[in-house]
Structure formats: structure tokens, C-alpha cells
């Protein structure tokens, strides 16, 4: 009985991990398609794991904290993290326009971009939401159906 329960647990866990990896692959591809992953940190930070407790299965997706600004955007109002903007300028790389015959320094460009974000915000990209909405859920449906059938079989054989 113990072995059967462990087998059922590992089957559903494997299916959930496969689904999580599909989410990660699709999300990375969409980030690249939209040229959003400048440093590679967001795409490279993605991982997933399954937690099971008391017969409840939860799939967790782990990624960089700033994913929420990519996904949901940012309302205007306050300045963003200046150091993050500076790193983004250096990684992207951002090529500034000359103004009055002068090319802005990295510090000036950092301020200008930060001020624009503070004034106008950042529009949402909704990449993760689109990824989750457009993935084929049949693998999850099959896994849950198989899990329920196997659990019922175990219960019925014990009677």
C-alpha cells in the first residue's frame, strides 16, 4: 500500500513538473520574442518545484522579483531603482541620441529614463498570463484523472 501511494505521488509530481517546465520554456521563448530579457536574468532565473502536503499538490514558479513590473507594468508616480536602470542601460545597450550636439553620459541617461518612467510608468506586457492561458492543459487533466482513478483503485482494493 505504501509503495502504491508513493508511485501515485511521483506520477502526479512528474506531470506537474513537466507542466511547470513547459511554462518555463514558453515564457523564456516569449521573453526572447519580445526582446524583453536584456540581461538574461529573468529567463535564467526561472525554475519550478512541486510541493505536496496532505494530498494537496502545489506547483510553484520561481523567478526574479522584477517579473511583476514586466508582467503588470508600473504606474507613474515615483522613480524606479536607479541602479537597476543603470545596469539595464549597460546591458541592453541603450544608444542615446545627441542633444544640442552632446551625447548624454550614462548617469544623465539613467536620470532621463528614470524620470520618464516616474512620469509615464511602464505598460504591462502580460507575458506570463498569456503563457499560462495558451498552454495545453490536457497533460494536467490526464494526470489528475489518472491520479483519481489510481486512488479509487487503491481504496476499492482495500475494501
PyMOL commands that set and color helices and strands:
alter all, ss='L'
color gray80, all
select helices_A, chain A and resi 2-33+41-44+67-72+82-92+106-120+127-134+138-158
alter helices_A, ss='H'
color red, helices_A
select strands_A, chain A and resi 47-53+56-62+98-99+102-103
alter strands_A, ss='S'
color yellow, strands_A
deselect
rebuild
show_as cartoon
